[in-house]
Amino acid sequence: MIETVSDLLEEFKKYALSKIEEEDQDIKHTVAIGDNFEGLTAELVGKAIFKDFNLKLVERSFIYNDKGDISNELDCMLVVGDGKKMSFANRYKYHINDVIAVFQVKKTLYGKDIYDSHQNLRSVLEVSEEASIEPFVQELHRNAYKSITSKDLPTYDRKERFTDREHFIYDYLRREASSPLRIVIGYYGFTTEYGLREGFVKKMSELTNSGPVLGFGPDSFPSLIICGNNTIIKNTGMPMAVPLTDKEFYFEILTSSSGRAMYHLLELIWTRLSFKFRISSTIFGENFQTETVHPFLSCREQRIDDEKIGWEFNYSYLSKKALSKPLLSLEWRPTEIDRNEFIILNALLKKGVINIKDDMHFLKFLNDSNLDMFDVTRNLLESKLVYIDEDRLGLLVDELLIVSSPEGLFAGENKNGEMTSYFGEIQSTNAETK
């Protein structure tokens, strides 16, 4: 379904832009031009949202919180409910908990426009600090944390032993889950992915030439920047997820792509709506492909002085030629496992978590089979079936399914029907579900 709707939006966008160019090219009034493109954005998003959830699109409106803080004027917002209509204007004020996404709209997007949009959307984050944590936010946070860190959410005791880096990542993802999506849409401007990347980095370099600048940490970046058919996508695990690495700049905070702008827009909005309203994951289709992206900006924390900690960024330069090669989707596949891995997974299904230092049954299993703990779990860790955090070994997948087929023994996530879709009707292959 997401493929069909994204294709529809791409075609509608082309049609709408051609109509604007044909019928409204004589309009020179900047406010009227802005209204035209904000209206186009509202039409695009309106065609992307689900009915029956009291979702609405409002233009040139505001967000407030329980303290009375209020955001800057925002071009377009996807909201729930009626909000508060301003006395003598067709504009609204919405409580932060009722805002799904915010859109900053630009007819033409270049470096200065990216900066202006960034500054405008920062006011959304400031108001979001007072947002209450709804149940769906906790689920969204957990899902994102698992995708980015390859670990489950920590217990209270474990969090007490967090390093500064672990605290940063945990809090960053929690803020992202509880804040509205912030999306910048430019219809003209940079014509290539290369140009968009270079323009973004050039503007950041100009701002930081004289030293650290407040307001440009990982939190501050928009969730998505669209310029024509090119995109910059923020790595939040909601759903775009590039896991942390062991590299010096360990966190890929921004990625880029071309040719799939409406698809990425839909993924962001539908993921948020699916968690908030518990919509079935079947809306995304059943091919379980993973979209690939280009690395763009990675980061690491950096201590500025005894009291302040900032962020340092690294630009993953790619040539025009490298960026021109088509990005290919990755097909989801289960993990082939051996007998020892099968025993470990079954133990985790029964126990939930295994203490790799103190669990006598686990230690006896390793000793009797002459196994090294890290060797026997390497495949399970690399395939993201399990995680190790301190001395705890646990399942990373939510609904583990193990299937024995003529081709071998396989394990994988089945929360959204991945395994059953891959193997078809399991019974027809004489497979056994463990």
N, C-alpha and C positions, 0 to 999 in steps of 0.2 A: 504493500500500500504506500509506503513512504517513497518508493521509486516513482510510482504513478503520479502522486501529488506533487513531488518535486519537479517532475517533467512538466506538469501542468503549469506550475508557477513560473518556470523558466519561459514557457511559451507565452503566458499572460504578460510577463514583464516585457518581453520583446514587442508584443502587440501594443502595450500601453505606451512604451517609449516612442514607438513609431507614430502613434496617434498624437502624442504631445509635440513631437517634432513637426508633424504635418499641420496641426491645427493651432498650436499655441506659440509658434516661433516668433510671432510679432509682439508677444507680451514681454515687456522689459522691466516691469515693476518687480523688484526683488521679493517683496512679501508675497505677491501673487504667485511668483514662480515657486517660492518655498511651499506655499499652500498646495500647489499642484503636485509636488513630489511627496509631500507628507500624506496627501490623499492617496497617491499611488501606493505608498508603503502600507497604509491602512487597508487598502484593497488586497494587497498581496498577503498580509498577515491574516486578514479576514477569511481568505480562502484556505488558510492553513490550519485553522482552529476547529475544534469539535463543537457540535451543537449540544444543547441541553445542559450545559454547565454554567449558565448565566455569565459567560465570558463576553466582554465588550472591548471595543477599541475606542480610546478617547485621544484627542489631539490637543496639543498645547495646554497641558494640564500639570498637576503638581502631586507630590507625595508628602504625607505628613506622618509623624509618629506620636506615641503617647505623651512625649515631653513637649509636643507642640513644634518641634523642629520641622522645617519645610524645605523641600528640594528646590533647585532651579526649575524654571519652566522647561518641560520636556516635550519634544516634538510629538511623540506618539507612545501610548502605553497599552499593553494588553492587561486587562484587569478583570476582577470578579465582582459582580454586584453593581450597585448604582452610584456609590460614592456620594460626595457632597457637591452639588452644582453651585458654581459661583453665582452671586446675586443677579448680575446684569451682563453675563457673558456665557457663551456656550463652552465653558471650560469647567474642569472638575478638580476636586481634591480627593485623593484616595489614600486610605490607611496603608502603610507599608506591607501589612500582611495580606492585602488584597491585590497586590501588584505582582503579576507573573513576569513581565518583561517590559523593558523600556527601549525605545528606538530613537536614536539620533539620526536625523535624515539630512543628507547633503546632495544637492544636485551634482556638484563636482567635488571630488575628494583628493586633496593633495596633503603635503606634510602639515601645513598650518591648520587645515581642516581636521586632520587626525588629532592634533594637539587640542584644538577648541572642543572637539567632541569628548576627548579624554577628560578635560577639565569640567565640562558640563555634567558628565556622568558620575564624576566623583561625588557630587552632591547626593546621588542616590545611595552611595555607600555610607555617607555620613548619617543619613536618615535611617539606614538599615541597622545601625548599631543598636537601635532600641527595638528591633523586631522581636516578637516572641517566637520561641522555638516550637513549631507545630510538629505533630508526630511524623508527618511525611518528611520533614527536614532531617530528622534523625536517621531515617532510612536512606535518604539520599546521601547524607554525609557518610554513612557506613559504606555504602556501595562505592562512593568515590574514593574513600580512604583505602579500601581493599584494592581498587584498580590502580591507584598511584603508588602505594607503598608496598603492595604485595603482602600485606599483613591484615589481620582483622583488627577492628577497633580495640583499643587497650582497655583493660580493667582499670578501676580507679587506682589500685595499688601500682599497676604498671605505669600509669600516667604520672604518678608521683616521682618515678625514676627517669622520666623523659630527659633527653638532652635538649639543648636549645633548638637544635635543628628539628628534632621530632616535634617539639612544641610548635615551631613555625608552621610545619606542614599540616599538623592537626588543626590548628586554629585557622589557617588559610582556607582549608577545605570546608570547615564549619561555616566560616563567613560566606563563602561562595554558595553553599547550600541554602543559607537563610536569606540571601540577598536576591533581588530580582535579576534576571538576565539583563545585561547591558549590551546592546547591539548597535553598531554603527553601519548605516547603509549609504553608500555613495553610488550614484548611477553612472557618473562619468568621472574622469580623472586618470589615474594610473591605468594604462591599458594592458599591462602584463603583471604576472606574479612577481617577476624580478623587479619591476619598477615600484610596486607596492612595498616590497621588502626593503629596497634601498631607500625609498622615501621615508619609511618609518624609522629606520636606523639613523639616517641623516638627521632627522628632527630630534631624536633622543640624544645624539652626539652633541648637537648644538646646545641643548638644554643643560648638559652635564659637563661641558668643556671646562667650566670654572670650579668643578668639584661636585660633591653630593647635592642632590636636589630632593626636597620633600615632595611626596605625592606620586612617586613613580616606583613603588614596590609592586610585587606580583599581584596584590589585591586590586590595584588601581586600574589595571588594563581592562578594556572591554572584553566581554565574553566572546565576541565575534566582530570582526571588521570585514565588511563586504565592499569591494570596489569593482563594479562591473561584474565580471565572472570570477574574480580573484578574491581570496579570503585569507585573513589571519585569524587563527583559531586558538583560543586559550585552553591550556591543558588543565582541566579541572576534574576529569573523571566523570563528567555529567553531560554527555557520555564520553567525549574524547578523552582518552587516557594513554599517556606515554609514561610508563613506570619510572621511578627514580633509578639512577644508575650509580656506579661506583666512581664515576669520573669527577674531576675537580669541580666542574660546573654540573652538578648532579641532577638539577631539576629543569627539564625542558618545559619552560613556561608558555612559550608561544610556538605554534607551528603554522605552516602555510599550505595553500592548495590552490588549484585553479580548475574552472569548469564545473564545479559542483556547489555553487554558492547557495542555491535554494535548498539543496539536500542538507547542507550543514545547518542552515537556518531551521529547517524542520526538525532535525535531530535534537537541537537544543530545546526548542519549544515543546516538542512532543515528549521528550524525556521528563521535563519539569511537570507537564500536565499528567503524564502517566503515573508519576509518584503522588502528586497532590490528589488526584481523583481516582487512583487505583484502576487505571485503564489497562486492559490486557496488552501485553507486549506484542501480540499478533499484529498490531498496527504497523510495526516495523518490518513485517514480512517474515518469512521462514527460511531465507537463504543463509542467515547468520554470517554474512560477510563483514569483514572489518575494513573500513576505509583507511587507506594509507595516506600519509601527509609528509611534507618536507620539514626537516628540523629547521628552526629559525632562531629563536632566542632561548638560551639556557641560562641558569642563574645559580648563585650561591649566596649565603648570608655573609656579611662582612662587618666586623666590628669597627666602628668609626672612632669611638673613645670608650671610656670605662662605663658609660651609661647608655650610649646609643649604638644600635645595630642597624645597618642598612643592607642593601642588596647590590651585588655586582653581576653584570650581564655579559654574556659571550655570544657574539653573532656567528652563526653557522653559515658562512658565505657559500652560496651556490651560484654557478655561472648561469647565463641565459640558456645555454645549451642543456645543462643538467636539469634545469627547471622545466624545459620544454618537453622532456620525456614524459609520457603518460603515466599517471599513478595507477597501479593495479590493485584492486581489492584482494584481500586475503581470505580464502575460504576457511571457515571454522572446521577443525578436525579434532576428534577425540585423541587421547593419549594412549599409546600402546604400553601396557605394563607387564611386568613379570610376576612370578609367584610371590616373591618377597614383598614387592610393592603392593600386591593384592592384600596380603596379610596386614600390612600397615594401614591401608585404607579401611579395611574392615574393622580393625581395632579402633580407628578414629570414629567410625560410624557409631560404634558402641559407647565409646568413652567421651567423645567430644574433643578432649585435649589430652595429650600424653606429655608427662614431664620426662624429658630425655635424660635427665640426670638421676631421677629417683624412682621411676616406674620399674619395679622389679620384673614384671612380665616382659616389658619391652627390652630391658637390659639382658634378660635371659635369652630372649629370641635372637638378639644380636650375637651374643656369645655362643649359643648352640649352633648357629649357622655361620659362625666366623665372619660376621659382617661388620663393616665400618659404617657408623651411623650416617655420615655425610655422603658416602658413596651410595648407600641404599636409598637415600632420599633425594639425591641430586635430580633425577628425572622428574620426580613429583614436584620439586620446588621450581624447576625451570619451566614446567608446563602450567604453573600456577594452580595446581590442585591442592597443595598444602603450603603452609608457611611455618617458619621458625622464628619466634620472638623470645629472646633470652633463652630460657630452658623449656619453653612451651612449643610443642608441635601440634598444629591444629589444621583443620580443613579450611581452605580458602573458598571453595565453592559452596553454594547454598544447598543445592540438591544433587549430591553425588550419585551417579548411576554407573554401575560396572556391568559390562556386557561381555559374555563369552560367545564368540562367533567362530566359524571355521577358519577365519583369518588370524585369530588370536584373542587376547584378553585386552579389553579397552575400558578406559574410565574417562568421565567428563561431566561437565555441568549439564543439568537437565532442568534448570529453573524455568527456562523459557521454551523447553522442548527441544533443546539442541541435540541431545543424544537420540531421542526417539525420531526426530526428523532425519538425522544422519543415517540411522539404521533402518528407517522405514518401520514397518510392522515387525517388531522384534521377534515375535513368535514365528514369523515366516522364515526366519533365518536359523531357527532352532537355537537361538541364543538364550542365555539365562541371565536374568537380572538378579544381582546380589544385593 
